[in-house]
Amino acid sequence: MQEEPSNAMNPEILGLLAAIGIVKGKPFSPDAHMRALLTEAAAVGNATARTMLFKSRLKEGFFYPDSAWFNPFIGGSYLFLQDGARLLDARTTFFFFGWGITPAMVVKMVGVGSQSAMAFVDSEGKPFDGSKTYKVHLPPGIPVKDFWDFVV
């Protein structure tokens, strides 16, 4: 943050950072109590975001009812905005597994663009198990002429 201009972040973020002692032009040197609080906050935040991703309650993110397949771009906006409101849970969910984002990632161009779907459970709703083998069944008639990949 010390290398970036202050206007690189919005006032809301700068205020949150200042509340814990991170201020441009000043050293960040939390005392033992603040270090303990920040360590616990990081663990809670990690557990919360992990749960939000792997066991999502965001129904609008699922491609089909009763399906495990989930769209990480809820709201159709790379800014995670819907009707002027920030979709905080959707943004947290996305950024727990992804570091970068671009407007092109949410553009739907069948046969040209990239679309993402993810699933973390099998057909019985059980978390994937690295010691097992799985098969993916795709419906007929899907566009396959360009590029497909699976990340495990």
Summary of the structure (lengths in Angstrom):
residues: 152
radius of gyration: 19.6
end to end distance: 33.8
largest distance: 60.6
contacts: 274
relative contact order: 0.09
helix: 34%
strand: 6%
